[in-house]
């Protein structure tokens, strides 16, 4: 509304006759090209950070992303607190977390196939409503003192299941709504929402548990998913193309097989998925090793651990802001590869560091390059895959949410036998070696260029 008012005022101003000079003759308006260009180019017009939020339907999708991400991070903290409070068992604490991750492996590909066959908006609404209902059930069980460990496990498995179906639908809707031109900006803003939720969600959950109780945290989570559903219902989704309509009629098993076949035969897609999963699975577990570094290596405590994690979080937010702010006409594979390499190197030097300032710097830079390489790789993935198969491709990409905990388990085993620093160094060098191996076996990937202008999805590879 404000911008429309400005446009109307500007149009009125240009229709007014030029003022007269002191001699009575009309004064000529300054029509020099430089002056006109300067008027058009203000400071705000050169800032592209939040361009995608000017798209009504993406704005609604982004608000839903923010609400559900907050709910998921609150659930992660609250569920762990609840099961440990009931059982006092570290083993059951780990099992409760695993119950949320297992469905991503079991149902991720099926969920991607459904996102390509059915309405992605409807799939998202059903998943969000179900998640909110599960939060209400667990909150009421806690409030009435009837909660048992099996309630935590069952609801955790069901929450992981609905999130497995929610994730590919939401990610593919980003490209459907934002379009090619704004896709990288939209994905960067999504990353900002995720990283902001990672910082705010656990703190909010802890505050609610301390002041109201576990049930209070789950009631707030249910409200978050209700609010996200309100935003989602209002979205207008582009019509499906003929190919998408054909996919909707084929058997589900055939759709799943077609997804595997597409990924296995398309070398660019396969390379992008390895870049997305490999460095993240092998590199990200260093954040779970923070207590070892803060206490035993840097001789600090919980406060230093918090500073290290905050440095990583701030770097992630800054990386998302940088990616969102850069206007571009094409997306390239080379920056994603460079980002993956630098991310692996910064994690390696974090493992080597015995100085607080260097560890903080490495944590910060690893956050920056983790976000930048992941955002650009995801953009290439969505643009390279045709719309009718994009949900299945993204379901492979989203498996990273289940592989990172596996990487964390591997890091724990290595740390047990060789120490935390050696574990981080070995895993980060493995990540680096994987990136270099993939690029060396598929050098043409470095020349991948995808046009961001809005026309049919056709990736272009430079010869």
N, C-alpha and C positions, 0 to 999 in steps of 0.2 A: 504493500500500500504506500509506504514511504517513497519507494523508488518511482511508483506510478505518479505520485504527486510531483516529484521532481521533474519527471519527463513532461508533464502538462505545463508546469511553470516555465520549463525551458522552451517549449514550443510557442508559448505566448510571448516570451521575450524575443524570439526570433521573428515574430510577425509584427512587432511594433516598428514603426518608421524610425529611421535613424535620427537622433537629435540634431538640432540646428547649431551651427557655430555662432560666435558672437557677431559675425557679419550678416547673419540671417540666412546664409546658404546651408543646405543640409550637410552635416558632417558625415564623411564617408566612414562606414564601419571598417574596422581593421580585419581584412579578409586574407591576410598573408597566411601561407600554408603553415608556417611555424606556429603562429598564434592559434590557429584553428586546431592544430594537432595537440598543442599544449592544453587547450581547454578540454579536449576529449580524453586526454591521458592524465587522470588524477592519480593520487597515491592508491586509492582503493581499487581503481581499474587495473592496476598492475599486480595486485595481490590475488593469487589464484588458489589460495589454500583451501577455501571452503566453497569452491565453485559448484561442486555436486549438490550441496545443500540447497541451492537455488531450484533444484528439481523437486517438485512437491512430493512425488511418490518415493524418490530416494530418501528424502528427509524423513518420511514416515518409516521407511525400512531402517534407516540409521537409528532412529529413536527406539525402535523395537530391538535392534542389535544392542544398544546401550543397556536397556532394561534387562534383557535376557542374560547378557554377560554379567551384569551385577548379580543377578539371581544365581547364576552358576558358580561364581566365585564365593558368594555367601554360602551356598550349599556345600562347597568343598570344605570350608572351614567348619561349618556347623555340624555336618555329618561326622567329621573326624572327632570333634569335641564330644558329640553325643555318644558314639560307640565306645570311646575311651572312658567316658564318665560311667557308662553302664558296666563295662567289662574289665577295665584297667589292664587290657591286654594289647601290647604293641602288635602282636600278630593279627588280631582282629581289626586293629586300626588299619593295617596294610590291606587286609581282605576287603574292608569296606570301601577303600579307594579303588581296589581292583574291580569291584562289582560295577562301578560306574564306567570303567574303561573297556571291559570285555565286550559289551554290545557294539562298540564302534568297530571291532573286528568282525563280529558275527553278522551285523546288519548293515554296515556302511555301504557296501556295493548294492545291496537290495534297495536301500534308501535312495541311492543315486539313480537307479533304474526307475523307481517310482517317480522321482522328480522329473524325469524325462517323459514319462508316460502320462501322468496325471497333472492336475493343476498345482503348480508349486506354491501358490498362495494358500490354497486349501490345505496342502500338506503341512505348511508352516503353522496355520491356525490350529489344526488338530493337535500338532505336537506341543504347541504352547499351552493350549487349554489343558491337555493331559498332564503336562509338567506342573502347572499351577494346582490341579486337583490333587496330585501326589503330594505336593507341599502342604496343602490343607489337611490331608489325611494324617501325615506324619506330625504336623503341628498339634492336631487334636489328640492324637495318641500320647504325645508328650504332656500336653496340658492336663489330661485326665489320668496321668500316671499309669498308663497301660502299655507303654512302649516296651518292646522286647528286642533283643539283638536281631532276630530274624526279620522284624519290621524294617530295620535299617538296611539290611541286605536286600530284601525284596524291592523296597522302594528305590534303593540305589541302582539296582539292575534295571528297573523300569524307567528311571530318570535317564540313565545312560542310553536306553533304547530310544526314547523319544528324542533325545539330543542327536542320536545317530541319524534319525529321519529329518530332524530340523536343520542340521548343518548344510547338507548339499542343496536343499531347497533355498535356504537363505543366501548362500554364496552365489548360486546361479541367478537368483533374482537381481543381484547387484548389476550384473552385465545386462540383463534384460531391461532394467529400468534406466540405469545411468547411460547406457550406450557406449560405443567404442571410444568416443571422444573424451568422455569423462571417467572412463573405467579406472585408470591408474589413480586419479584423484579420489574416486569413491572408495577404492580398496584401501588407500592410505588413511582415509577418514575412518573406515571400519577398523583398521589397526589401532588408530587413536582411541576409539571406543573400547576396544578389547584391553589395551594397556591401561587406560584410565580405570576400567572396571577392576583390573588386577590390583591396582593400588587402593581403590576405594572399597571394593567389596569385602575383603577380609577385615578391614578396620571397622566397617559398618556392622558386619556380623558379630565381631567381638564386642562392640558397644551394646548391641541389642541383647546378646547373651548375658552380659554383665548387668544390664539394667532391667531387662524384662524376663529373660530366660530363653532357652532354646526354642520354645514354641513361638516366642515373639519374632525371632529371626525367620522362622519358616512361614509365619503369616505374612511378613513383609515380602518374602520371596514370592509367595502366591500372588500378592498384589502386583509385583513387578511383571509377572507373566500375564496377568489380566490386562495391565496397561499396555504391554507389548501387543497383545491381541487386538486391543482397541485401535492401535496404530495400523496394524496389518490389515484389518477389515476395510479400512478406508483407502487402501492402495488400489490403483488402477494398473493392471498388468497388460502388456502388449499382447495382441492376438498371436496364436501359434501359427507357424508356417506349415506348408503342406507336408514337409518331411517329419515335423513333430507330430502332426496328426496321424501319419502312417505308423510311427513308433508306438503311439498310444493304443493301436489296435493289435500289435503283435504280442505273443505270449511273454509273460514276465521272464521266464527262463531264457528265452531267445534274446531278450533285451540285455540280460546280464552277460550272456555269452558274447554278444556284440560289443559290450563295453570292454571285456577282457581282450577281445580280438583287436579292437581299435588301439588300445594302449600298447599291446605287444607288437603291433606291426608299424606303428607310427614312431619313428626314431626321435623326432623332436619332442613329442609328448612324453615319451619314455624318459628322455634326458631331463626334461623339466621336472618330472615327478621324482627322479633320483636326487636332483638338486634340492628339491623341496624337502624330501624325507631324510636324506643322508646327513647333511650337516646339522640339521635340527636335532635329530635323534642322538647323534654323537656329541654335539656341542652344547646343547641346552642343559644337560644334566649338571654342568658346572655350577648352576645356581643352587642346586640341592647340596652341593659340597661346601657352601658358604660357611656353615658352622666350623668346619675343619680349618678353613683358611683364617677365619676371624680369630679363633681361639688359639690354635696350635702353631700357625705359621706367622701371623701378624701380631700375635700376643695381645689381642683385644678381647671383646666380649660381645654381648648381644647388641650393644649399640653400634659397634663397628659392623657387625653382620647386617644390621638394618641399613647402614650407610652404603654398604656394597650393593645390596639389593636395590636400594633407591637409585644409586648411580646407573645400574642397568635399566631400571624403569624409566628414568629421565632420558637416557640415551634412546630408548625405544620410542618414546613420545616425540623426541626431537627428530629422529629418523623418519617417522611418519609425517611430521610437519614439513620436512624438507621435500619428501617425495610428493606430497600433496601440493606444494607451492610451485613446483617447476612445470610450466606449460610445455607441451610437447605435441608433435604431430605423429610420432612413431614410437613404438616400444621396441627395445633392442635386448637381445640375449646377453651381450657382453657385460653390461653393468650388473646384471644379476649374478653372473659368474664371478666377476671381481668382488662383489659384495660377499658372496659365499666364501671366497678365499680369504678376504680380510677378516670376516667373522671368525673363521677357524684359527687364523693367526693370533687375533686378539685374545681368544680363549686360551691358546697355547701359552702366550706370554703372561696371562693371568696365573696360569699354573706354575710358571717359573718365578713369579714375583715374590720378594720378601720385604717389599716396601709398601707402606699403606698408600702413598700417593700414586704409585704405579698400578697397584691393584685397583684403585678407584678409577683411574684413567682407562685401564683395560676393560673393566666392567661397563663403563660408560660407552666406550667405542664398540664393544661387542653388542650392546643394545642398539646402537645406531645402525650398524651394518646388518644385524639380524633382521630388523624391520625393513630396511631398504631392499635387501636382496629377496626376502620373502614376498614383499608387496609386488615387486617387479616380476618375479617368477610366476606368481599367481595370475597377474595380469596377462602375461604371455600365454599361460595355460588356458585361460578362459577365452582369449581371442583366437588361439590356434584351433580350439575344438569347436566344431559346428554346434549351433544351439541345441539341436535335437539329441546330442549325445553328451552335452556339457555336464549334466548332473552326474552321470556315471564317471566321467573324468575327474570331477571335483571330489567325488566320494573316495577315490584313490588318494587324492591330495590330502583330504581331511583325516586319513588314517594316521597322520603325524600326531594327532591328539592321543592316540593309543600307543604309538611307537616311542614317544619321548619317555613315558614311564618305564618302558622296557630298557631304554638307554640309561635311565637313572638306576635301575636295578644292576645293570652291568657295571656302571660307575661305582656303585657301592661294593660290589664284589672285588673289583680292582683295587679300590681304596683299602679294603680289608687286608689284602695281601701285599700291596705295594705302597700304600699311603695315598692320601688325597691328591697332593700335587702330581705324583706320577700318573694317577688315574686320569686326571684332567689333561695332562700332556699327551698321554697315549691316545685318548679318545679324540682330542682336537686334531692331532696329527693324522689319525685315521680319517677324520672328516675331510681334511685337506687333501689327503691322498685319494679319497673317493672322488672329489671334485676334479682333480687333475686327471685321474684315470678316465672318467666319463668324457671329459673334454678332449682328451687325446685320442680316444676311440671314436669320437664323433666330432671332428673339428669343424664341420659345416655348421654345427649349432651356433658357434660364435658369430656367424654372419646372419643369424635369424633376425629379421626385421618385420614387424607387424604394423600396418597402417592403422592409426587410431581414428580416422575419419569414418563417419557413419555410412557404411555400405556393406554388402554381403561379406560374411566372415571369410577372408582369404589371406592366410599368412604368406608373406613374401620372403623368400630366401635369396640373398644376394649371391650371385655367382662369383 
